[in-house]
């Protein structure tokens, strides 16, 4: 189960990053449909609560301490509970005293950077550890970049005119949750590359384009080998399949529109399609009609329980990912030698039976256990994608012979 949780968190951070950058590009093009609705009743209710000066500052301080703990822990490669608790008084004095004065001179971000640097250096001196300055800079840059884009994509007006405390809270809560996920992933997986911690460049865009190009080339080669009758049948099938899928999407979006969750439904659908193969083979029913019924019921339920993106974009994304995870668990895997989502112990026991080579163990673990794509496996093992596919195929063929 820990493996599933780790994969769900990793895919959540990655999907949110993809969607956030896409929204940022759309906003630059003038399409601003994802901002915070300041007339939302929930936001107005939050404003009334946050008008209580003491309560607002208590919540704000707690969030600051969580953020500080996450950043210092990743920088020093160790969970810094003691450092966070011991520095609480100094953090309070800085955030609610000195930082407000620095804001007048637009030096708030610089002051926060220097404060974290002083904390990290104090930790290094007390514990006699060497802290990489390069590591500190990279972590801070990634954090500020992600936070800035998260803010710019969600607010429709000038950042200088944000006066609502609830809007400040909402714009940062998704980001903070993602930082917690990145923190958990880092200490679950151990020391990894910093970009991998934040899951910003995992499964690079260029690699995905290369894979798509290879798939199109394979389709063209197979299409050229068929006769005219088979080509005609293929074209008719693809046209009918496209029409059916468009009709299904139309019904899903129609129900979402009637429920007032059209944009939220787009987020759910997008996150589901991005991640539907991440947890293993997608779940399919016996015929298209059954699939149509179940799909519409599933999205109706998800649209009913999700919340507006003006409050959180993360909830809709998580629901789409959980749908992909849940449907992958419905796939019957007992007839297959190897399947996505199997345990490492089960994999090793099967590979031991055929006397597999060490590279086969590594490739199969990355693909079947860890859930990486074939492109990512090829990158990690320094093999070509075709070679990875060939080795997987050979292992499965040998296991099938044992079953027969």
N, C-alpha and C positions, 0 to 999 in steps of 0.2 A: 504493500500500500504506500510506503514511503517513496518508492520509485514513481508511482502514479502521481503523488502529490508534487514531487520534484518536477516531473514533466509538465504537469498542469501549470505550475508557477512559471516555469521557463517559457512555455508557449504563451502564457498571459502577458508577460513582460515584452516578449518579442512581438506579439500581435498588436499590443497597445502602441508600441513604438512605430510599427509600420503604419497603423491607422493615423497616429498623431502626425507623422511627417506628411502623410497624404493630405490630411486636413489643412496643414500649414501651407502646402503647395496650392491647394484649392483656394485658400484665403488670399494668397498672393495674387491669384487670378481673378479675385473679386467675388468668389462664391463663399459667402459667409452664412452657413446654415447651422453651425454647430456651437454657437455662442451661448452664454448663460442668459436665461430669460429672467430679467430682474423683476418682472411682474408675477413670477411663479409664486403661488400661495405658500409653498414650503419655504422659499427664500425669504419672503416677507415675515413668516413666523420665526425663522432663524434670526432675522434682524432684531426682532423684539427681544429675543433671548440674549443676543450678544450686546444689546444696549446696556446690559448689566456689566459695568466696567470690571468688577472683580472677577466674575465668572468668565468673561471673555479672556482676560489676561491669564487666568489659571489654565484654561484650555490651550491657549497659545503657547504658554511656557512648556506644557507637557509635550506638545508637538515639536517644539524646538529641541527639547532634550532627547526625544526619540531620533530626530534627524541627526543631532550631534553624535549620539551613540553609534548610529549606523556608519556615518562618515569616518569617525575616528577608528572604529573597529576594522573597517576594510583597509584603511591606510596602514595601520600597524599590524595587520594580519592576525589580530587576536581580539576576542570579545572584551570590550572595555567597560564593564559594568562599574568597577570601582572608580575609574577615571570620570565617568559620567556623574556618579553620585557625589564624589568629592568636589567636582567643579560646579555643582548646581548653584551655589551662592554667587560665584564669580560670573556664571552665565546669566543669572538673573540681573546682576548689576550691569553687565554689558548690554543685554537686550533691551532693558527698560530704562537705562540711564544713558550710557555713552553712545549707543547706536542711534538713539533718537536725535542726539546732537549732530552725529555724523550725517544723518539723513539731510540736514539742512544744506550741507555742502556736497550732496550726492555721493557720499563715500560710505554708505551703509554696507554695500556688498564687499568693498575693500576691507572694511573693518571686520566683517564676519570672517573673511578669508584669513586675515591676520590673527584673529582670535583662535580659530581652529588650528592654525599653524603653531601658535604658542602652546596650546594644549598638547598637541602631538609631540612637540619638542620636549616639553616637561615630562611626558610619559617616557620618551626615549631616554632622557637623562636619569630618571628615577630607576628605570628597569635595565639600564645599560644596554639598550638596543640601538641598532643603526636603522634609521628611517630614510628611505629613498625619497629625495626631493622630487625626482621625476614622477614617482608613483603618486605623491601628494598632488602634484599639479594636474596629472591626468585624471585622477578621481574627481577633483574639484571642477575641472573643465567639463567633464561628462555630466556631472550633477547640475551645474549652472546651465549648460546647454539644454538639457532635458527639461529643467524647470522653466526656463525662459520660453521654450517652444510650447510647453503645456499651458503656460499663461497666455501667450500671444494668440494661440489657436482658439481659446475658449472665451476670451473677452472681446466684445464687439467695439469697444471704444478705446480711447487713449488710456494707457496704464496709469498715467499721472492722475486720472480722475476717478480711480477706484476708491470710493468712500464707504462702501458697504462692508462691514466686517464679515458678514456671512459669505459674500462673494469671494473675499480673500481666503476664507476657510475652504470653500468648495473648490476653488482653483488649485489648491495645494493638497487636498486630501487624497485624490487619486495618485498624485505624484508620490506622496508619502507612503501609501500602501505599496506602490511598485518598488520603492526603495527598501521597504521591509522584505518584499519578495526577493529582491536582489541580494540583500543581506543574508537571508535564509539559504538561498541557493549557493552563495559563496562558501558558507561554513558547512553546508551539506556535501559539497563537491570538493572542498579543499582549495588550495591556491591555484587559481587559473589566470589566464590573461584578463587584464582589466576590462577590455571591451567585451569579453565573454561574460564577465560578471553582470554587466548591464544589458547583455543580450541585444545589443544594437546592431552588430554586424554578423550575427549568426545566420548561416544560410544566405550568403551574399547574393545580391540582386543579379550580378553578372553570371554567377553559377546557375541560377534559376533560368536565365535567358538561354544559356548554353544547353541546358537540359531540354527546354522547350524546343529549341532548334533541332536537337537530335530526334525528338519525338516526331516533329513534322517531317524530317528527312526519312525516318523509318516508315511513316505513313505513305509518303510519296513512292518509296521503293516498293512497298507491298501493293500499293494501288496499281502501279505500272505492270505488275506481274499477273494481274487478274484479267479475265476476258471481259467483253462488253456487257454480258448479262450480269456478271458479278459486280461490275462497276455501277451499273444502273441500279441494282438492288441496294448497294452501299449508299448511293446518293439519296435514294428514296428513304432509306432507313434513317439517315442523318437528318434529313429535312423533317420527317415526322417526329423524331426524337427532340429536335430543336423546338418545334411547335408545342409539343407536349410539355417540355420543361418551361417554356415561356408561359403557358397556361397555368402551370403549377405556381410559378412565381407571381403571376397576376393575382391568383386567389390568395396567396400568402400575404401579399402587400395590400390587397383589398381589405382583408380582415384586420391587418395592422392599422390601416388608415381609419377604419371604423372605430378602432380602439384608441386612436390618437397616439399611436406608437410607431409611426412610419419610419422615422430616422432610427429609432431604437431597433426596429426590425432589420434595417440595413446593417447595423452593427452586429447583430446576432448572426445573420446570414453570412456576412463577411468573415467573421471569426470562425464560424463553423467550416466554411469552405477552405479557409487557409489551413485549418488544423485537422480536417477529417481523416487524413492518412497518418497523422502523427502518432496515433495510439494503436495502430494496426489496421487491418483491413476494414473498410467502412461496412456498415450493416446494410443489407439489401433484402427486400421482401420478394415474394415469388413473382408478382406481376406489378405493372406500373400503376394500376388502379389502387391496390393496397398501399403502395408507396405514397400515392397522392393523398389518400385519407390520413395516414399516419403522419405525414409531413405537415399537413394543415393543422391537425390536432396538436402536434408538438409545438409548432410555432405560435398557435393560438394561446397555449398555456404559458409559453415563455413571454409572449407579449403582455399577458395579463399580470405576470409577477415582476417584470422588469420595472425600473424606475426611469424617469426622464433623464436624458443626457445632460440637461441643464443642471442636474444635481450630481450625476456620476456617469462618465462614459465607460468606466471600468466594469460596472455591473453587467451591462449588455454584452460586453466582450467575454466576460467570464461565463455567462449563460451559454453563449455559442460554443465555447470550448468544452464546457461540461456536457453539452449535447453530443459533441464528437466523441468525448471520452465514454459516455454512457452507452452510445450505440455500438462502440467498438467492443464493449463487454458482451453484447448480444450475439457476436459472431461465434459459431461453433468451430472450435479449433482442434478437437480431438482426432480428426481424421487427417490432419496435416502433420508432417514430420516436424517442421519449424514454423512458428508464427510470431507476429509482433506482439510484444507484451509478456512473453514467457519469462520465467525466472532464470537467473544465471545458472543455478544448480541443475535445472532440467535441461538447459542447453548443453552444459558440459557433459552430462550423463549420456546424452544422445551422440554428441561428437566423439566421445571416448569409444563408443561402440564401433565406429568406422575408422578409427585411428586418424582423425583429421590432423592436418598440419597446423602449426602455431598461428600462421596468418589466417587460417580459416576460423579459428577460435576468436581472433580479434575482430575480423570482419563481421562474423555472425553475432558477436556480443554487441557491437556498435549498432547493428541494424535491428536485430530481433529483441534485444534486451533494453538497450538505451534509447531505441526509437529514432536514431538519426536517419536522414535520407541517404540514398545511395551516393548522391553527390558529396554530401558531408563525409560519409565513410571513405570515399575515394580521397578526399582531401586529408583526412586524418591518417590514412594508411599509406599515402603516396602511391596509390595505384590508380589506374584509369577506371572510369565508371563501368566500361565494358568488362574489364577484368574482375571488378567487384561482382557484377552480375553473373559472370561465368563461374566464379568460385562458389557463389551461393547456389547456383543451379546444380553444380557438381555435387555439393554436399547434400542437397535435397534428393537428387537422383539416387545417391548411395543409400540414404536412409529409406527411400521408398522400396529399394530392392530388399532391404532387410525385413520390411513389413510384409512384402509379398512372399 
